[in-house]
Amino acid sequence: MTGTEVLTPVLDVLDILGLAIFALTGALLAAKLRQTFVTMAFFALVTGVGGGTVRDLLIGAPVFWMTDPWVAPICLGTALIAWFTPVRWWEGKLLDYADGAGLTAYAVLGSAKAMSYGIPPVPAALMGIITGCVGGITRDVVAGRPSIIMRPELYVTAAAATAALTVGGMALGLANPMVWGGAWIVGFALRSAAIRWQIALPSYHEESSADR
């Protein structure tokens, strides 16, 4: 597979899904902070393209939103939606589930694109994680709040599982649309379960010297 063949209807849908959702989370965070529309648009763009930009720089690909005429307008359009809708519409768990859909969509896209550029499987899976997580991390850092990856329930793990399934399926030569769609479904289900039931991996616990 060449670098251009990664663009397929399935990945195009996942790309737009992830981009719009992440842009929306960025714009809504700026709205909650009572920022101007310019700031909301900036947050939408940075959140939407952050992970993909880092991925493309690392794998030696053209930065995707520099050559795609639709990326920036989608981010700005999403910021407009956030500007003209009440924040209360997006409160609660809905935004968390939407973020999970974007996270896993980008994990599929990032790892598949890395594989198409000849990146070995393990680094390709890491590119999927980076694509899914870096935009949200950037958003939180710029806003001066604790990063989403510091939440107790599974987040990076969902992206890692999605990326691993994508890379594994592609390495085995399975039908790509089936692999990509299946990986997204599994990853999103895992993230949704973590949100619903607050599923988390065990955290590090250093034993006190008295317990040794």
C-alpha positions as CSV (number, residue, x, y, z in Angstrom):
1,M,0.0,0.0,0.0
2,T,1.3,3.4,-0.9
3,G,0.9,6.6,1.1
4,T,-2.0,7.8,-1.2
5,E,-4.0,4.6,-1.0
6,V,-4.8,5.1,2.6
7,L,-7.5,7.5,1.5
8,T,-10.7,5.3,1.3
9,P,-14.4,5.9,2.0
10,V,-14.1,4.2,5.4
11,L,-11.1,6.2,6.6
12,D,-12.6,9.4,5.1
13,V,-15.7,9.0,7.2
14,L,-13.6,8.3,10.3
15,D,-11.4,11.3,9.5
16,I,-14.3,13.7,9.3
17,L,-15.9,12.2,12.4
18,G,-12.8,12.5,14.5
19,L,-12.0,16.0,13.1
20,A,-15.5,17.4,13.8
21,I,-15.8,15.9,17.2
22,F,-12.4,17.0,18.5
23,A,-13.0,20.5,17.0
24,L,-16.3,20.6,18.9
25,T,-14.7,19.6,22.2
26,G,-12.1,22.4,21.8
27,A,-14.7,25.0,20.9
28,L,-17.0,24.0,23.7
29,L,-14.1,24.2,26.2
30,A,-13.4,27.8,25.1
31,A,-17.2,28.5,25.4
32,K,-17.2,27.3,28.9
33,L,-14.3,29.6,29.6
34,R,-16.3,32.5,28.2
35,Q,-13.8,33.2,25.4
36,T,-14.3,35.1,22.1
37,F,-15.2,33.4,18.8
38,V,-11.6,33.8,17.6
39,T,-10.4,31.9,20.6
40,M,-13.1,29.2,20.1
41,A,-12.0,28.8,16.5
42,F,-8.4,28.5,17.6
43,F,-9.3,25.8,20.1
44,A,-11.3,24.0,17.5
45,L,-8.5,24.0,15.0
46,V,-5.7,23.0,17.5
47,T,-7.8,20.2,19.0
48,G,-8.9,18.9,15.6
49,V,-5.5,18.8,13.8
50,G,-3.1,18.5,16.7
51,G,-2.6,14.8,16.8
52,G,-2.6,14.4,13.0
53,T,0.0,17.1,12.6
54,V,2.4,15.4,15.0
55,R,1.8,12.1,13.3
56,D,2.5,13.4,9.8
57,L,5.7,15.2,11.0
58,L,6.9,12.0,12.6
59,I,6.2,9.7,9.6
60,G,7.4,12.1,7.0
61,A,4.1,12.7,5.4
62,P,2.7,16.1,4.2
63,V,0.8,17.7,7.0
64,F,-2.7,16.7,6.1
65,W,-4.5,20.0,6.8
66,M,-2.1,22.0,4.7
67,T,-3.2,20.1,1.6
68,D,-6.8,19.4,2.4
69,P,-9.0,22.4,1.7
70,W,-11.8,21.1,3.9
71,V,-10.1,20.6,7.2
72,A,-9.9,24.2,8.4
73,P,-13.4,25.1,7.2
74,I,-14.8,22.1,9.1
75,C,-13.1,23.2,12.3
76,L,-14.3,26.8,11.8
77,G,-17.8,25.6,11.0
78,T,-17.8,23.5,14.1
79,A,-16.7,26.5,16.2
80,L,-19.7,28.4,14.7
81,I,-22.0,25.6,15.9
82,A,-20.6,25.9,19.4
83,W,-20.9,29.7,19.3
84,F,-24.6,29.6,18.4
85,T,-25.7,26.7,20.6
86,P,-26.1,26.8,24.4
87,V,-23.4,25.0,26.3
88,R,-26.0,23.2,28.3
89,W,-26.9,21.2,25.2
90,W,-23.5,19.5,25.4
91,E,-23.2,19.0,29.1
92,G,-23.2,15.6,30.8
93,K,-21.8,12.4,29.4
94,L,-22.8,13.2,25.7
95,L,-19.5,15.1,25.1
96,D,-17.5,12.3,26.7
97,Y,-19.0,9.7,24.4
98,A,-18.5,12.0,21.4
99,D,-14.9,12.5,22.4
100,G,-14.5,8.7,22.7
101,A,-15.8,8.3,19.1
102,G,-13.3,10.9,17.9
103,L,-10.5,9.3,19.9
104,T,-11.0,5.9,18.4
105,A,-11.7,7.1,14.9
106,Y,-8.4,9.0,14.9
107,A,-6.6,6.0,16.4
108,V,-7.7,3.9,13.4
109,L,-6.8,6.6,10.9
110,G,-3.4,7.4,12.5
111,S,-2.2,3.8,12.6
112,A,-3.5,2.9,9.2
113,K,-1.8,6.0,7.6
114,A,1.4,5.1,9.4
115,M,1.3,1.6,8.0
116,S,0.6,2.9,4.5
117,Y,3.9,4.9,4.8
118,G,5.9,1.8,5.6
119,I,6.1,2.4,9.4
120,P,6.7,-0.9,11.3
121,P,3.7,-2.2,13.3
122,V,4.6,-1.1,16.8
123,P,5.6,2.5,15.8
124,A,2.5,2.6,13.6
125,A,0.3,1.7,16.6
126,L,2.0,4.4,18.6
127,M,1.1,6.8,15.7
128,G,-2.5,5.9,16.2
129,I,-2.3,6.7,19.9
130,I,-0.6,10.0,19.2
131,T,-3.2,10.9,16.5
132,G,-6.0,10.2,18.9
133,C,-4.6,11.8,22.1
134,V,-2.4,14.7,21.3
135,G,-5.2,17.1,20.1
136,G,-7.0,16.7,23.4
137,I,-3.9,17.0,25.4
138,T,-3.0,20.2,23.6
139,R,-6.5,21.6,24.2
140,D,-6.3,20.9,27.9
141,V,-2.7,22.3,28.3
142,V,-3.6,25.5,26.4
143,A,-6.7,25.9,28.6
144,G,-4.7,25.4,31.8
145,R,-6.7,22.4,33.1
146,P,-5.7,18.8,33.9
147,S,-5.3,16.7,30.8
148,I,-8.0,14.3,29.8
149,I,-5.5,11.5,29.9
150,M,-5.2,12.0,33.7
151,R,-8.8,10.9,34.2
152,P,-9.1,7.6,36.1
153,E,-11.2,5.7,33.5
154,L,-9.7,4.1,30.4
155,Y,-8.7,6.6,27.7
156,V,-5.3,6.1,26.2
157,T,-6.0,2.3,26.7
158,A,-9.0,2.6,24.4
159,A,-6.9,4.3,21.7
160,A,-4.1,1.7,22.2
161,A,-6.5,-1.2,21.7
162,T,-8.0,0.4,18.6
163,A,-4.6,1.1,17.1
164,A,-3.3,-2.4,17.9
165,L,-6.4,-4.1,16.3
166,T,-5.9,-1.9,13.2
167,V,-2.2,-2.7,12.8
168,G,-2.7,-6.3,13.6
169,G,-5.5,-6.8,11.1
170,M,-3.6,-4.9,8.4
171,A,-0.4,-6.9,9.1
172,L,-2.4,-10.2,8.7
173,G,-3.7,-9.0,5.4
174,L,-7.4,-8.9,6.4
175,A,-9.8,-6.8,4.4
176,N,-9.0,-3.2,5.4
177,P,-12.6,-1.8,5.6
178,M,-13.5,-4.7,7.9
179,V,-10.4,-4.2,10.1
180,W,-10.9,-0.4,10.3
181,G,-14.6,-0.6,11.1
182,G,-14.1,-3.4,13.6
183,A,-11.3,-1.7,15.4
184,W,-13.3,1.4,15.8
185,I,-16.3,-0.4,17.1
186,V,-14.2,-2.3,19.7
187,G,-12.3,0.8,20.8
188,F,-15.4,2.9,21.1
189,A,-17.2,0.2,23.0
190,L,-14.3,0.0,25.4
191,R,-14.2,3.7,25.9
192,S,-18.0,3.9,26.3
193,A,-17.9,1.1,28.9
194,A,-15.2,3.0,30.8
195,I,-17.3,6.1,30.8
196,R,-20.5,4.3,31.9
197,W,-18.9,2.1,34.6
198,Q,-15.7,4.1,35.3
199,I,-13.5,1.2,34.4
200,A,-9.9,1.9,35.1
201,L,-6.6,0.1,35.1
202,P,-4.9,-0.3,38.5
203,S,-2.9,2.8,39.5
204,Y,0.7,2.8,40.7
205,H,1.0,2.4,44.5
206,E,4.3,2.6,46.2
207,E,4.4,0.6,49.3
208,S,5.5,2.4,52.4
209,S,8.7,1.3,54.0
210,A,6.7,0.0,57.0
211,D,4.9,-2.5,54.7
212,R,8.1,-3.9,53.3
